[in-house]
Amino acid sequence: QVQLVESGGGLVQAGGSLRLSCAASGRTFSNYVMAWFRQAPGKEREFVAAITWSGGSTYYVDSIDSVKGRFTISRDNAKNTVYLQMNNLKPEDTAVYYCAGRLHNIMTRDRIQYGFWGQGTQVTVSS
């Protein structure tokens, strides 16, 4: 198994930036597709972005307005860490952000396919 711990959340004004980190320990991190999800109060957890083992391919949700243009997922396998750089944040980005991992090199937005989850980090964007 792999253990995941997110950090980097906080309170930021609209238009600001945050970089979330997810540190992994346990089994070989580089064998996992990694993803970020988020869950706003009263809403279901939704997919944000995923990245393949090597970091060579990424996948962003297409149902959240302009996420792909504002958010960037990346990973550093030497540091066992995956990142989510979030720029030009909007109040609607307010949510708990979770990182997740799956032991198959196929990216998916289906949260059921991810077997490992962090505890989440709160992101609050004020208007």
mmCIF file of the C-alpha atoms, coordinates in Angstrom:
data_MODEL
# 
_entry.id   MODEL 
# 
loop_
_atom_site.group_PDB 
_atom_site.id 
_atom_site.type_symbol 
_atom_site.label_atom_id 
_atom_site.label_alt_id 
_atom_site.label_comp_id 
_atom_site.label_asym_id 
_atom_site.label_entity_id 
_atom_site.label_seq_id 
_atom_site.pdbx_PDB_ins_code 
_atom_site.Cartn_x 
_atom_site.Cartn_y 
_atom_site.Cartn_z 
_atom_site.occupancy 
_atom_site.B_iso_or_equiv 
_atom_site.pdbx_formal_charge 
_atom_site.auth_seq_id 
_atom_site.auth_comp_id 
_atom_site.auth_asym_id 
_atom_site.auth_atom_id 
_atom_site.pdbx_PDB_model_num 
ATOM 1   C CA . GLN A 1 1   ? 0.000   0.000  0.000   1.00 0.00 ? 1   GLN A CA 1 
ATOM 2   C CA . VAL A 1 2   ? 0.909   3.644  -0.247  1.00 0.00 ? 2   VAL A CA 1 
ATOM 3   C CA . GLN A 1 3   ? 0.131   6.291  2.341   1.00 0.00 ? 3   GLN A CA 1 
ATOM 4   C CA . LEU A 1 4   ? -0.727  9.792  1.130   1.00 0.00 ? 4   LEU A CA 1 
ATOM 5   C CA . VAL A 1 5   ? -0.530  13.086 3.026   1.00 0.00 ? 5   VAL A CA 1 
ATOM 6   C CA . GLU A 1 6   ? -1.689  16.351 1.471   1.00 0.00 ? 6   GLU A CA 1 
ATOM 7   C CA . SER A 1 7   ? -0.513  19.813 2.432   1.00 0.00 ? 7   SER A CA 1 
ATOM 8   C CA . GLY A 1 8   ? -0.510  23.343 1.096   1.00 0.00 ? 8   GLY A CA 1 
ATOM 9   C CA . GLY A 1 9   ? -4.144  24.287 1.480   1.00 0.00 ? 9   GLY A CA 1 
ATOM 10  C CA . GLY A 1 10  ? -5.296  27.487 3.093   1.00 0.00 ? 10  GLY A CA 1 
ATOM 11  C CA . LEU A 1 11  ? -7.219  30.711 2.704   1.00 0.00 ? 11  LEU A CA 1 
ATOM 12  C CA . VAL A 1 12  ? -6.504  32.825 -0.359  1.00 0.00 ? 12  VAL A CA 1 
ATOM 13  C CA . GLN A 1 13  ? -8.204  35.724 -2.087  1.00 0.00 ? 13  GLN A CA 1 
ATOM 14  C CA . ALA A 1 14  ? -9.761  35.327 -5.502  1.00 0.00 ? 14  ALA A CA 1 
ATOM 15  C CA . GLY A 1 15  ? -7.085  35.597 -8.156  1.00 0.00 ? 15  GLY A CA 1 
ATOM 16  C CA . GLY A 1 16  ? -4.427  34.168 -5.879  1.00 0.00 ? 16  GLY A CA 1 
ATOM 17  C CA . SER A 1 17  ? -2.440  30.952 -6.138  1.00 0.00 ? 17  SER A CA 1 
ATOM 18  C CA . LEU A 1 18  ? -1.754  27.874 -4.057  1.00 0.00 ? 18  LEU A CA 1 
ATOM 19  C CA . ARG A 1 19  ? 0.377   24.806 -4.614  1.00 0.00 ? 19  ARG A CA 1 
ATOM 20  C CA . LEU A 1 20  ? -0.871  21.615 -3.051  1.00 0.00 ? 20  LEU A CA 1 
ATOM 21  C CA . SER A 1 21  ? 1.517   18.790 -2.313  1.00 0.00 ? 21  SER A CA 1 
ATOM 22  C CA . CYS A 1 22  ? 0.844   15.129 -1.707  1.00 0.00 ? 22  CYS A CA 1 
ATOM 23  C CA . ALA A 1 23  ? 3.648   13.145 -0.127  1.00 0.00 ? 23  ALA A CA 1 
ATOM 24  C CA . ALA A 1 24  ? 3.590   9.395  -0.549  1.00 0.00 ? 24  ALA A CA 1 
ATOM 25  C CA . SER A 1 25  ? 5.202   6.671  1.502   1.00 0.00 ? 25  SER A CA 1 
ATOM 26  C CA . GLY A 1 26  ? 5.051   2.928  1.402   1.00 0.00 ? 26  GLY A CA 1 
ATOM 27  C CA . ARG A 1 27  ? 5.193   1.069  -1.869  1.00 0.00 ? 27  ARG A CA 1 
ATOM 28  C CA . THR A 1 28  ? 6.924   2.365  -4.944  1.00 0.00 ? 28  THR A CA 1 
ATOM 29  C CA . PHE A 1 29  ? 5.316   5.704  -5.707  1.00 0.00 ? 29  PHE A CA 1 
ATOM 30  C CA . SER A 1 30  ? 6.334   5.680  -9.318  1.00 0.00 ? 30  SER A CA 1 
ATOM 31  C CA . ASN A 1 31  ? 4.083   2.669  -9.979  1.00 0.00 ? 31  ASN A CA 1 
ATOM 32  C CA . TYR A 1 32  ? 0.929   4.675  -9.303  1.00 0.00 ? 32  TYR A CA 1 
ATOM 33  C CA . VAL A 1 33  ? -1.208  6.930  -11.406 1.00 0.00 ? 33  VAL A CA 1 
ATOM 34  C CA . MET A 1 34  ? -1.872  9.894  -9.148  1.00 0.00 ? 34  MET A CA 1 
ATOM 35  C CA . ALA A 1 35  ? -4.866  12.206 -9.174  1.00 0.00 ? 35  ALA A CA 1 
ATOM 36  C CA . TRP A 1 36  ? -6.447  15.133 -7.409  1.00 0.00 ? 36  TRP A CA 1 
ATOM 37  C CA . PHE A 1 37  ? -10.128 15.262 -6.483  1.00 0.00 ? 37  PHE A CA 1 
ATOM 38  C CA . ARG A 1 38  ? -12.067 17.879 -4.602  1.00 0.00 ? 38  ARG A CA 1 
ATOM 39  C CA . GLN A 1 39  ? -15.247 17.990 -2.563  1.00 0.00 ? 39  GLN A CA 1 
ATOM 40  C CA . ALA A 1 40  ? -17.206 21.116 -1.786  1.00 0.00 ? 40  ALA A CA 1 
ATOM 41  C CA . PRO A 1 41  ? -19.732 21.225 1.076   1.00 0.00 ? 41  PRO A CA 1 
ATOM 42  C CA . GLY A 1 42  ? -22.903 19.387 0.147   1.00 0.00 ? 42  GLY A CA 1 
ATOM 43  C CA . LYS A 1 43  ? -21.464 18.109 -3.126  1.00 0.00 ? 43  LYS A CA 1 
ATOM 44  C CA . GLU A 1 44  ? -19.991 14.873 -4.348  1.00 0.00 ? 44  GLU A CA 1 
ATOM 45  C CA . ARG A 1 45  ? -16.258 14.394 -4.632  1.00 0.00 ? 45  ARG A CA 1 
ATOM 46  C CA . GLU A 1 46  ? -15.216 15.305 -8.152  1.00 0.00 ? 46  GLU A CA 1 
ATOM 47  C CA . PHE A 1 47  ? -12.199 14.608 -10.303 1.00 0.00 ? 47  PHE A CA 1 
ATOM 48  C CA . VAL A 1 48  ? -9.804  17.452 -11.016 1.00 0.00 ? 48  VAL A CA 1 
ATOM 49  C CA . ALA A 1 49  ? -6.680  16.043 -12.684 1.00 0.00 ? 49  ALA A CA 1 
ATOM 50  C CA . ALA A 1 50  ? -4.517  12.934 -13.054 1.00 0.00 ? 50  ALA A CA 1 
ATOM 51  C CA . ILE A 1 51  ? -0.971  12.124 -14.103 1.00 0.00 ? 51  ILE A CA 1 
ATOM 52  C CA . THR A 1 52  ? 0.687   8.933  -15.339 1.00 0.00 ? 52  THR A CA 1 
ATOM 53  C CA . TRP A 1 53  ? 3.598   7.087  -13.758 1.00 0.00 ? 53  TRP A CA 1 
ATOM 54  C CA . SER A 1 54  ? 6.261   8.989  -15.631 1.00 0.00 ? 54  SER A CA 1 
ATOM 55  C CA . GLY A 1 55  ? 4.465   12.307 -15.570 1.00 0.00 ? 55  GLY A CA 1 
ATOM 56  C CA . GLY A 1 56  ? 4.486   12.322 -19.333 1.00 0.00 ? 56  GLY A CA 1 
ATOM 57  C CA . SER A 1 57  ? 0.715   12.486 -19.678 1.00 0.00 ? 57  SER A CA 1 
ATOM 58  C CA . THR A 1 58  ? -1.907  14.412 -17.786 1.00 0.00 ? 58  THR A CA 1 
ATOM 59  C CA . TYR A 1 59  ? -5.683  14.508 -17.801 1.00 0.00 ? 59  TYR A CA 1 
ATOM 60  C CA . TYR A 1 60  ? -7.858  17.365 -16.608 1.00 0.00 ? 60  TYR A CA 1 
ATOM 61  C CA . VAL A 1 61  ? -11.562 17.459 -15.973 1.00 0.00 ? 61  VAL A CA 1 
ATOM 62  C CA . ASP A 1 62  ? -13.492 19.090 -18.736 1.00 0.00 ? 62  ASP A CA 1 
ATOM 63  C CA . SER A 1 63  ? -16.597 19.886 -16.713 1.00 0.00 ? 63  SER A CA 1 
ATOM 64  C CA . ILE A 1 64  ? -15.080 22.482 -14.406 1.00 0.00 ? 64  ILE A CA 1 
ATOM 65  C CA . ASP A 1 65  ? -14.779 25.840 -16.092 1.00 0.00 ? 65  ASP A CA 1 
ATOM 66  C CA . SER A 1 66  ? -11.218 26.572 -17.154 1.00 0.00 ? 66  SER A CA 1 
ATOM 67  C CA . VAL A 1 67  ? -9.507  24.201 -14.708 1.00 0.00 ? 67  VAL A CA 1 
ATOM 68  C CA . LYS A 1 68  ? -7.084  23.087 -17.381 1.00 0.00 ? 68  LYS A CA 1 
ATOM 69  C CA . GLY A 1 69  ? -5.978  26.633 -17.997 1.00 0.00 ? 69  GLY A CA 1 
ATOM 70  C CA . ARG A 1 70  ? -5.514  27.433 -14.317 1.00 0.00 ? 70  ARG A CA 1 
ATOM 71  C CA . PHE A 1 71  ? -4.475  24.175 -12.620 1.00 0.00 ? 71  PHE A CA 1 
ATOM 72  C CA . THR A 1 72  ? -1.368  22.108 -13.346 1.00 0.00 ? 72  THR A CA 1 
ATOM 73  C CA . ILE A 1 73  ? -0.666  18.629 -12.005 1.00 0.00 ? 73  ILE A CA 1 
ATOM 74  C CA . SER A 1 74  ? 2.913   17.407 -11.796 1.00 0.00 ? 74  SER A CA 1 
ATOM 75  C CA . ARG A 1 75  ? 4.962   14.848 -9.918  1.00 0.00 ? 75  ARG A CA 1 
ATOM 76  C CA . ASP A 1 76  ? 8.482   14.307 -8.694  1.00 0.00 ? 76  ASP A CA 1 
ATOM 77  C CA . ASN A 1 77  ? 9.081   10.591 -8.281  1.00 0.00 ? 77  ASN A CA 1 
ATOM 78  C CA . ALA A 1 78  ? 12.453  11.204 -6.641  1.00 0.00 ? 78  ALA A CA 1 
ATOM 79  C CA . LYS A 1 79  ? 10.603  13.041 -3.869  1.00 0.00 ? 79  LYS A CA 1 
ATOM 80  C CA . ASN A 1 80  ? 7.554   10.746 -3.890  1.00 0.00 ? 80  ASN A CA 1 
ATOM 81  C CA . THR A 1 81  ? 5.370   13.809 -4.278  1.00 0.00 ? 81  THR A CA 1 
ATOM 82  C CA . VAL A 1 82  ? 2.589   14.949 -6.582  1.00 0.00 ? 82  VAL A CA 1 
ATOM 83  C CA . TYR A 1 83  ? 1.624   18.593 -6.878  1.00 0.00 ? 83  TYR A CA 1 
ATOM 84  C CA . LEU A 1 84  ? -1.355  20.660 -7.928  1.00 0.00 ? 84  LEU A CA 1 
ATOM 85  C CA . GLN A 1 85  ? -0.477  24.215 -8.851  1.00 0.00 ? 85  GLN A CA 1 
ATOM 86  C CA . MET A 1 86  ? -3.621  26.339 -8.776  1.00 0.00 ? 86  MET A CA 1 
ATOM 87  C CA . ASN A 1 87  ? -3.558  29.828 -10.251 1.00 0.00 ? 87  ASN A CA 1 
ATOM 88  C CA . ASN A 1 88  ? -6.211  32.521 -10.598 1.00 0.00 ? 88  ASN A CA 1 
ATOM 89  C CA . LEU A 1 89  ? -8.316  30.837 -7.944  1.00 0.00 ? 89  LEU A CA 1 
ATOM 90  C CA . LYS A 1 90  ? -12.040 31.500 -7.820  1.00 0.00 ? 90  LYS A CA 1 
ATOM 91  C CA . PRO A 1 91  ? -14.504 31.246 -4.906  1.00 0.00 ? 91  PRO A CA 1 
ATOM 92  C CA . GLU A 1 92  ? -16.057 28.204 -6.611  1.00 0.00 ? 92  GLU A CA 1 
ATOM 93  C CA . ASP A 1 93  ? -12.727 26.399 -6.222  1.00 0.00 ? 93  ASP A CA 1 
ATOM 94  C CA . THR A 1 94  ? -13.361 26.287 -2.459  1.00 0.00 ? 94  THR A CA 1 
ATOM 95  C CA . ALA A 1 95  ? -13.306 22.635 -1.392  1.00 0.00 ? 95  ALA A CA 1 
ATOM 96  C CA . VAL A 1 96  ? -11.367 19.945 0.392   1.00 0.00 ? 96  VAL A CA 1 
ATOM 97  C CA . TYR A 1 97  ? -8.754  18.668 -2.044  1.00 0.00 ? 97  TYR A CA 1 
ATOM 98  C CA . TYR A 1 98  ? -7.735  15.025 -1.950  1.00 0.00 ? 98  TYR A CA 1 
ATOM 99  C CA . CYS A 1 99  ? -4.953  13.182 -3.675  1.00 0.00 ? 99  CYS A CA 1 
ATOM 100 C CA . ALA A 1 100 ? -5.469  9.596  -4.727  1.00 0.00 ? 100 ALA A CA 1 
ATOM 101 C CA . GLY A 1 101 ? -3.478  6.768  -6.258  1.00 0.00 ? 101 GLY A CA 1 
ATOM 102 C CA . ARG A 1 102 ? -4.169  3.700  -8.359  1.00 0.00 ? 102 ARG A CA 1 
ATOM 103 C CA . LEU A 1 103 ? -1.829  0.872  -9.266  1.00 0.00 ? 103 LEU A CA 1 
ATOM 104 C CA . HIS A 1 104 ? -2.519  0.926  -12.998 1.00 0.00 ? 104 HIS A CA 1 
ATOM 105 C CA . ASN A 1 105 ? -0.982  3.247  -15.544 1.00 0.00 ? 105 ASN A CA 1 
ATOM 106 C CA . ILE A 1 106 ? -4.338  4.340  -16.931 1.00 0.00 ? 106 ILE A CA 1 
ATOM 107 C CA . MET A 1 107 ? -5.751  7.681  -15.938 1.00 0.00 ? 107 MET A CA 1 
ATOM 108 C CA . THR A 1 108 ? -9.416  7.811  -15.027 1.00 0.00 ? 108 THR A CA 1 
ATOM 109 C CA . ARG A 1 109 ? -11.816 10.280 -13.494 1.00 0.00 ? 109 ARG A CA 1 
ATOM 110 C CA . ASP A 1 110 ? -13.724 7.481  -11.740 1.00 0.00 ? 110 ASP A CA 1 
ATOM 111 C CA . ARG A 1 111 ? -12.975 7.803  -8.037  1.00 0.00 ? 111 ARG A CA 1 
ATOM 112 C CA . ILE A 1 112 ? -13.906 4.163  -7.437  1.00 0.00 ? 112 ILE A CA 1 
ATOM 113 C CA . GLN A 1 113 ? -10.821 3.161  -9.438  1.00 0.00 ? 113 GLN A CA 1 
ATOM 114 C CA . TYR A 1 114 ? -8.506  4.814  -6.921  1.00 0.00 ? 114 TYR A CA 1 
ATOM 115 C CA . GLY A 1 115 ? -7.632  2.604  -3.988  1.00 0.00 ? 115 GLY A CA 1 
ATOM 116 C CA . PHE A 1 116 ? -5.511  4.970  -1.950  1.00 0.00 ? 116 PHE A CA 1 
ATOM 117 C CA . TRP A 1 117 ? -6.518  8.360  -0.577  1.00 0.00 ? 117 TRP A CA 1 
ATOM 118 C CA . GLY A 1 118 ? -5.091  11.104 1.555   1.00 0.00 ? 118 GLY A CA 1 
ATOM 119 C CA . GLN A 1 119 ? -6.987  12.841 4.341   1.00 0.00 ? 119 GLN A CA 1 
ATOM 120 C CA . GLY A 1 120 ? -7.536  16.016 2.333   1.00 0.00 ? 120 GLY A CA 1 
ATOM 121 C CA . THR A 1 121 ? -6.493  19.638 2.631   1.00 0.00 ? 121 THR A CA 1 
ATOM 122 C CA . GLN A 1 122 ? -8.909  22.580 2.807   1.00 0.00 ? 122 GLN A CA 1 
ATOM 123 C CA . VAL A 1 123 ? -8.750  25.292 0.177   1.00 0.00 ? 123 VAL A CA 1 
ATOM 124 C CA . THR A 1 124 ? -10.860 28.388 0.770   1.00 0.00 ? 124 THR A CA 1 
ATOM 125 C CA . VAL A 1 125 ? -11.031 31.184 -1.775  1.00 0.00 ? 125 VAL A CA 1 
ATOM 126 C CA . SER A 1 126 ? -12.562 34.448 -0.634  1.00 0.00 ? 126 SER A CA 1 
ATOM 127 C CA . SER A 1 127 ? -14.186 36.894 -3.010  1.00 0.00 ? 127 SER A CA 1 
# 
